[in-house]
Amino acid sequence: MTLLAIALGLTACASTPKLGGAPNIEVLDAQELPIPDRGETFAVDRPYIVGPFDKLRIDVFGIAELSDRKVQVDASGRISFPLIGALTIAGSTPGEIERLIETKLAASYVRNPQVSVNLEETVSQVVTVEGQVKKPGLFPVVGRMTLLRAIALSGGTDEFAKLNEVVIFRTVKGEQYAALYNLKSIRLGAYADPEVFANDVVVVGESQARRVFKDFLQVLPALSTPLIFAVDRLNR
C-alpha cells in the first residue's frame, strides 16, 4: 500500500506539460481556433469537396459504355472521361462535377445527358487522431466532423487517456494553431463539441497515474484484503 501511495504521489506531483512553446505554433483559447478556408482543406463548405487522389464512380443514365466508371483524381486534380478528355475537378463538389460533365457531353452530341457522381474513396480529406485512443490513424472527413465523432472513429479513448488534455492542431493561412479541450466536459455538455476539419491533428493525452497504477497491479501479490485507492486522482 505504501508503494502504491508513493507511485501515485509522484505522478500527481509531476507538472502538466505546457501547451505550445514551439516558435511556429500559436496557442489560442479553444473558442477562437480559426476555421480553415476552402482552398486549405477542400472541406469547409458542405457537401464534400473532391480533392487529389479521391476515387469517384461516374454514371451516365442510359449509356452503358459511360456508366459505372471508376476514376481516380490525379495529383493535379484532374480526371479523364470518354468523349470529354481531361477535366480539372479538384475543389468541386460531386454536384458541380455532374453539371460539368453534362455540359461537356452535351457539347459532344450526347442528347440530354444525366450524370451522377459518387464518392468511392477519399484520401484528400482526412483527420489524424493519435495518442491514447484505441485505433489511432487517418480518418476521412465526410460531411460535418466534430471532436467527439473523430474520437469515436478511432475506437474511443483507451484506459490511459487523460480526458482534460485533448489538443487539436490546425494550420490556417500558413499559421499553425493549437487548442486544448476537456473531452469529459464536452461529453457532459459543459461546452459545444468543436468542429474538426480536414488536415487537423487530434492528440489525446496520457494519464501517467492510470498507467502507474496498472503497472503496480501487475506486480502486486495476491491480496488478502481489499485495495482502496483514490479514484478521483486517476481521473486527473
Sequence and secondary structure as in RCSB ss.txt:
>XXXX:A:sequence
MTLLAIALGLTACASTPKLGGAPNIEVLDAQELPIPDRGETFAVDRPYIVGPFDKLRIDVFGIAELSDRKVQVDA
SGRISFPLIGALTIAGSTPGEIERLIETKLAASYVRNPQVSVNLEETVSQVVTVEGQVKKPGLFPVVGRMTLLRA
IALSGGTDEFAKLNEVVIFRTVKGEQYAALYNLKSIRLGAYADPEVFANDVVVVGESQARRVFKDFLQVLPALST
PLIFAVDRLNR
>XXXX:A:secstr
 HHHHHHHHHHHHS    S  STTEEE  GGG     HHHHS SSSS    TT EEEEEETT GGGSSEEEE  T
TSEEEETTTEEEE TT  HHHHHHHHHHHHHHTT SS  EEEEEEE SSSEEEEEESBSS EEEE  S EEHHHH
HHHTT B TTEEEEEEEEEEEETTEEEEEEE HHHHHTTSS   EE TT EEEEEE HHHHHHHHHHHH    SS
     HHHHT 
